[in-house]
């Protein structure tokens, strides 16, 4: 199995505690170890031994399900008519701090609801998928990552592996990063799944990107981890911004 590591230059010279968890060396070591264990077939036994990881075991705040009429939960109504791949950021985008980083929010594309630590109710549109790909991963650097993982990540072995790797990291409080979300590119879209490339501007004024996949589960977009537990593809340098939709500075 090919192990994937984030290149050193992606860290942009930041101190270890300033990096998002997926760029920290401890995470990389855990990911490498877990990949080796997967090859040996041991992780499945560990997961089975610790009990079911199905959503039925979730306690605490939960995202509502579809109503009797097949509509989304009460209070979650979005205009899903615009199914075009976005060529510009929503005009109503605002920026809020989320676990140490500035994160985009949109009244039209989402997230429109807050339930406990979860930010959800994204529009069932390409732009809604973009917002989900930006907002959901940011929770994984915060204290409520377990709740968000169980309800806003697609169930399966990928989620189980992510959870096992994330559990191996010590809780160090809020993680701040000097990197900035700079733009996005919708690589593909259908009503059931979307692939979004997220552009990040580093403190060194260089750019990197990574690809995220979100799936529509009938109620909302959920982030789908890779089979080896990573939330996104390998982070790669970006030489040209052509094709990207850039976020307004705000």
N, C-alpha and C positions, 0 to 999 in steps of 0.2 A: 504494500500500500504506500502511495506517495504521501509523505507528510508535508503540510504546507505551513510555512512560517512567514510572519510579517517581516519585511526587510527592515534593517536597522534605520535606514533613512526615513522611514515612515514616521518614526517617533519625533522627528524634527528637533532633536536635542532637548526635549522636555525631560524633566525629572520623572523618575519612575512613577511616583505617586500622582503626577499630573496627567498621566496617560489614561485613556479609557482602558477598561480591564482587558479588552481583547488585544491591546498592544503591549501589555505588561508581560515581562519575561516569565513570571510565574504561570500566567495563563498558557503561554506557548509551551512550557514544559508539561503542564497538565494535559494539554491537547495532544502532545506527542506521546505521552505515556498512555493516554486513553486509546489512541489509535492503535498502539501495539497490543493493548489488551483486547480490543475489538478483533484483531486478527486472530487472537487465540480463542475467541469465542467466549471469553469470561464475562464481559460486560452484560450480555443477555442474562446470564445466570445471576449476576448481582442484582440487576433490575428486577428479575422475577422473584428473587429471594427477598427483596425489601418490600414487595407488595405491588399492587397495581398502580400505575401512574395515570390512570384514566381520569378524565375530567370529573367523573362522579365523586372523586375523593376530595374535591376542592371545598374548603370551608372559608367562611368570611364573605366579603362582598363579591357578587357575581354579576356578569353582564346578562341582561335579560334575553329571553328567546323570542321567537316569532309569536305573534298573537294568533287567536283563533281564525282571523281573517287572512293570515299569511303575511301580515304587515310587520315591519320592524318594531322593536319595543317602544312603549309609550315615551314620547319626548324625543325620539330619534327619527326625525323625518328630514330627508335631504332631497334636493333637486338633482336627480340622476340623469337628466336629459342630455347633458353634454358628454357624449362618448368619444369626442375627438382627442387625439393625443395633444397634450398641452404644448403650446408654443410660447407661453409666457406664464409667469407666476400669477396666482390669483390676486386681484386688486385689493382684496380684504385681508391679505396676510399680515399677521402681527408676530412679534417675537417675544418669547417668554423664557425665563430660565428653567431648565429641567435637569436636575442632577448635575449641576455645574457647567451646563452648556446652553447657549442660546438656541432655541428650537422654534421652528415655524408653526404657527397655528392659523387656521382659516375658518371663518364662520360658515362659509359655503361648503368647503371640502372636508373640514374636520381637523381635529376631533371636536365634536359638538357636545359630548357628555363626559362627566366625571363621576365614576363610581368607586369609592375608596381611592386607591392609588391609580386606578386605571383610567386612561384617557382613551375614549373610543367614540363610536358613531362617526365613521368616515363615509363620505359619499361613495356610492357604488359607481364610480367613474374612474378614468385614468388618473385624474388629479387627486381623487380620494386615496387611490392606491399609493401615489407618491407621498402623500401626507403620512399614511400608515408606515411606510418604509423609513420615514424620518423620525417619527415619534416613538413607535414601539421599541426599537433597539436602544433608545436612550435610557429607558427604564432599567436596563441590565447593569448599569453602573450604580444603581441606587439600592436602598434597603428593601424595597418592595418587589425585587426582581422575581421572587418565587411566585407571588400572586399573579403578576403579569405573565410570567412564563406559562402557567397552567391555563390561563384564559385567553391569551393573545398570541400564543405560538401554536402552530399546527401540531396536533398530537402525532406521536410516532417515535421511532428509534432516534431520529435526529434530535427531537426535543429531549428525550431521555438522556442522550449523550451530552447535550449542552448542559442540562441540569446537573449531571454528575460532575462535569468539568467546572462549572461555575461554583458548585458547592465546595470544591476543593480550595477555593481562594478565600483568604481571611477577609472579613468585613472591615474596611478601613475608613468608613465614613464617606462623605460626598467627594467625588472625584472631579476635579476641575481640569479643563483642557483649554489651551490657547488656540487650538484648531477651530475652524469655523465652517459650518455648513454653507457651501457656496452656490450649489446648483444641482440640477438633476437632468436625467435623460431617461425617458420611457423606452426601454429596449423592445418590449412586446407587451400586448395587452389583449385580454379577452374578458368577458364578464366573470370568469371563474378564476383567472390567475393573471398576474402581472409581474414583469421583471423591470426593476428600477435601478438605474446606476446613480449613485449618490456621489456628488463632487464635494471634496473637502479642501479648503485652503489652509495650509499649515502656517505656523508662526514664521517660517522662513520665506513666506510668500510663494512657495511652490504648491502644486496641486497633486492630489491623489484621488483615486476613486475606488469604489467597491460596489458590487451588484447584490441586490436583495430581491427575494421573491416573496410576494404576498398572495394568499389564496382567499377567495370569497367563500364563507361558510354558510351563507344564507342570511346571516345577521350582520356581519361586519368583515372587514379585511383582517386576516391573521398573518403573522410573519411565519414563513416556512424555513426552518433551519436546514442546512445541508445534512447529508446522511452521516457525516462525521462530527456533527455537533456545532460546527461554525454557523454563525448567523448570516454571514455574507461570504462572497468569494474573496480570493486573495486581493489585498490592497495593492494597487499598481500606480505608478507615476502617470500623470497626465501632462502631455506636452502642449496640446492645443485644446482650447475651450470651444472650438467649433462644434455645433450640434447640441451643446448643453443649454438648458434654460437656467439663467442665473437668477438667484434670489436677490431681491432688492436689499440694499444695505440695512435699512430700517433702524 
